[in-house]
Amino acid sequence: MSTRPHSDDLPVRRIDRVLAFMSLGLLVLSIACFVAIMIGSASGADFGSGIWPTVGVTVYIAPILAFVMLMTVLVMSFVRRARANRDH
């Protein structure tokens, strides 16, 4: 049985969807980099050269950016709902 959305529901905008998926992608990238560092440590890799410094920085920066993107989506959603409720 399908349910129809309420007429009061606001549609999801493209920017909200893009920011949410970018945030998820950054979190997945950060986890992948963390696992790569764990595997590199176990195999005795040289973390001072090659792509390893970038991988190390990604582990620190990506979760923060993902959090900021999610907070941006949340604030934009609250503002849009407040404006819609004020107009009605």
Backbone as numpy.savetxt, mean C-alpha at the origin, in Angstrom:
# Nx Ny Nz CAx CAy CAz Cx Cy Cz
-28.35 -15.20 -4.24 -29.20 -14.04 -4.24 -28.30 -12.81 -4.24
-28.49 -11.96 -5.21 -27.66 -10.77 -5.30 -28.34 -9.61 -4.60
-27.51 -8.75 -4.07 -28.04 -7.56 -3.41 -27.60 -6.34 -4.20
-28.47 -5.41 -4.32 -28.14 -4.17 -5.00 -27.53 -3.19 -4.00
-26.59 -2.40 -4.46 -26.01 -1.41 -3.53 -27.04 -0.35 -3.19
-26.90 0.19 -1.99 -27.80 1.25 -1.57 -27.54 2.50 -2.41
-28.56 3.29 -2.56 -28.39 4.52 -3.33 -27.51 5.53 -2.60
-27.33 5.34 -1.27 -26.50 6.25 -0.49 -25.01 5.93 -0.62
-24.67 4.74 -1.12 -23.26 4.36 -1.24 -22.60 5.16 -2.34
-21.39 5.59 -2.06 -20.62 6.33 -3.04 -19.78 5.36 -3.86
-19.64 5.58 -5.14 -18.80 4.68 -5.95 -17.33 4.84 -5.58
-16.59 3.76 -5.78 -15.16 3.80 -5.51 -14.47 4.48 -6.69
-13.71 5.50 -6.39 -13.03 6.23 -7.46 -11.76 5.51 -7.88
-11.30 5.83 -9.05 -10.10 5.19 -9.59 -8.88 5.48 -8.74
-8.74 6.72 -8.26 -7.56 7.07 -7.46 -7.53 6.29 -6.16
-8.69 6.03 -5.57 -8.74 5.22 -4.36 -8.26 3.80 -4.63
-8.72 3.25 -5.72 -8.33 1.89 -6.09 -6.83 1.81 -6.40
-6.32 2.82 -7.12 -4.90 2.82 -7.48 -4.04 2.94 -6.23
-4.38 3.85 -5.33 -3.59 4.00 -4.10 -3.64 2.75 -3.23
-4.80 2.10 -3.16 -4.91 0.89 -2.35 -4.05 -0.24 -2.93
-4.10 -0.42 -4.25 -3.30 -1.49 -4.85 -1.81 -1.17 -4.83
-1.44 0.10 -4.96 -0.04 0.47 -4.85 0.47 0.21 -3.44
-0.36 0.48 -2.45 0.01 0.21 -1.07 0.22 -1.28 -0.85
-0.68 -2.08 -1.37 -0.54 -3.53 -1.25 0.70 -4.01 -1.97
0.97 -3.47 -3.14 2.16 -3.85 -3.89 3.44 -3.50 -3.15
3.47 -2.33 -2.51 4.66 -1.96 -1.75 4.87 -2.87 -0.55
3.78 -3.29 0.09 3.92 -4.21 1.21 4.44 -5.57 0.75
3.95 -6.05 -0.38 4.43 -7.32 -0.91 5.90 -7.20 -1.31
6.27 -6.09 -1.93 7.67 -5.85 -2.30 8.56 -5.82 -1.06
8.10 -5.19 -0.01 8.88 -5.11 1.22 9.08 -6.49 1.83
8.05 -7.29 1.84 8.17 -8.65 2.38 9.11 -9.48 1.52
9.02 -9.33 0.20 9.92 -10.07 -0.70 11.37 -9.66 -0.48
11.60 -8.36 -0.28 12.96 -7.89 -0.01 13.47 -8.40 1.34
12.59 -8.47 2.33 12.98 -8.99 3.63 13.38 -10.46 3.53
12.60 -11.24 2.79 12.92 -12.64 2.58 14.23 -12.78 1.81
14.45 -11.91 0.83 15.71 -11.96 0.06 16.90 -11.66 0.97
16.75 -10.72 1.90 17.82 -10.43 2.84 18.08 -11.62 3.75
17.03 -12.27 4.19 17.21 -13.46 5.03 17.95 -14.56 4.27
17.57 -14.78 3.03 18.23 -15.81 2.21 19.67 -15.39 1.91
19.89 -14.11 1.62 21.24 -13.62 1.36 22.13 -13.74 2.58
21.57 -13.49 3.76 22.36 -13.64 4.99 22.77 -15.08 5.20
21.85 -15.99 4.95 22.14 -17.41 5.15 23.18 -17.91 4.15
23.20 -17.32 2.96 24.14 -17.78 1.94 25.45 -17.00 1.94
25.57 -16.01 2.82 26.81 -15.26 2.94 27.03 -14.23 1.86
26.00 -13.56 1.42 26.12 -12.55 0.37 26.80 -11.29 0.90
27.44 -10.56 0.00 28.08 -9.29 0.32 27.03 -8.18 0.17
26.56 -7.64 1.29 25.48 -6.66 1.26 25.94 -5.25 0.95
27.22 -5.05 0.76 27.74 -3.73 0.47 27.82 -3.41 -1.01
27.54 -4.39 -1.87 27.68 -4.14 -3.31 26.49 -4.74 -4.06
26.40 -4.36 -5.30 25.32 -4.88 -6.14 24.00 -4.22 -5.83
22.94 -5.00 -5.87 21.59 -4.50 -5.64 21.21 -4.55 -4.16
22.05 -5.12 -3.32 21.70 -5.31 -1.92 21.43 -4.02 -1.15
22.18 -2.94 -1.36 21.82 -1.71 -0.64 20.40 -1.21 -0.98
20.00 -1.35 -2.23 18.64 -0.96 -2.62 17.60 -1.85 -1.97
17.89 -3.13 -1.91 16.98 -4.08 -1.25 16.85 -3.73 0.23
17.97 -3.39 0.85 17.94 -3.04 2.27 17.15 -1.77 2.55
17.29 -0.78 1.70 16.55 0.47 1.89 15.06 0.26 1.63
14.74 -0.60 0.67 13.33 -0.87 0.35 12.59 -1.46 1.54
13.27 -2.27 2.33 12.63 -2.87 3.50 12.21 -1.80 4.50
12.97 -0.71 4.57 12.65 0.36 5.52 11.65 1.38 4.96
11.74 1.68 3.69 10.95 2.77 3.10 9.56 2.31 2.65
9.46 1.13 2.04 8.20 0.67 1.44 7.04 0.57 2.44
7.23 0.01 3.64 6.08 -0.04 4.55 5.59 1.34 4.99
6.51 2.28 5.12 6.11 3.64 5.50 5.29 4.28 4.39
5.75 4.15 3.15 4.99 4.68 2.02 3.63 4.01 1.88
3.58 2.70 2.10 2.31 1.97 2.02 1.34 2.48 3.08
1.84 2.73 4.28 0.98 3.25 5.35 0.46 4.64 5.00
1.32 5.48 4.47 0.91 6.83 4.08 -0.16 6.77 2.99
0.02 5.87 2.03 -0.99 5.72 0.96 -2.33 5.26 1.51
-2.30 4.30 2.44 -3.56 3.83 3.02 -4.24 4.92 3.84
-3.46 5.71 4.56 -4.04 6.82 5.31 -4.63 7.87 4.37
-3.98 8.07 3.24 -4.50 9.01 2.24 -5.84 8.54 1.70
-5.94 7.26 1.39 -7.21 6.70 0.92 -8.28 6.85 1.99
-7.92 6.58 3.23 -8.88 6.68 4.33 -9.37 8.11 4.52
-8.47 9.07 4.51 -8.87 10.47 4.69 -9.72 10.93 3.51
-9.31 10.58 2.29 -10.10 10.96 1.12 -11.50 10.37 1.17
-11.60 9.15 1.65 -12.90 8.50 1.76 -13.78 9.21 2.80
-13.20 9.54 3.96 -13.97 10.24 5.00 -14.42 11.61 4.53
-13.55 12.32 3.84 -13.90 13.66 3.34 -15.02 13.56 2.31
-14.91 12.60 1.41 -15.94 12.44 0.38 -17.28 12.07 1.00
-17.27 11.19 1.99 -18.53 10.80 2.65 -19.12 11.97 3.43
-18.27 12.74 4.07 -18.76 13.91 4.83 -19.40 14.92 3.89
-18.78 15.15 2.75 -19.37 16.09 1.79 -20.68 15.55 1.23
-20.75 14.26 0.99 -22.00 13.67 0.46 -23.10 13.74 1.50
-22.78 13.50 2.76 -23.80 13.56 3.81 -24.24 15.00 4.10
-23.33 15.95 3.93 -23.68 17.34 4.16 -24.63 17.84 3.07
-24.45 17.34 1.83 -25.29 17.78 0.73 -26.70 17.20 0.81
-26.84 16.09 1.51 -28.19 15.47 1.60 -28.95 15.96 2.74
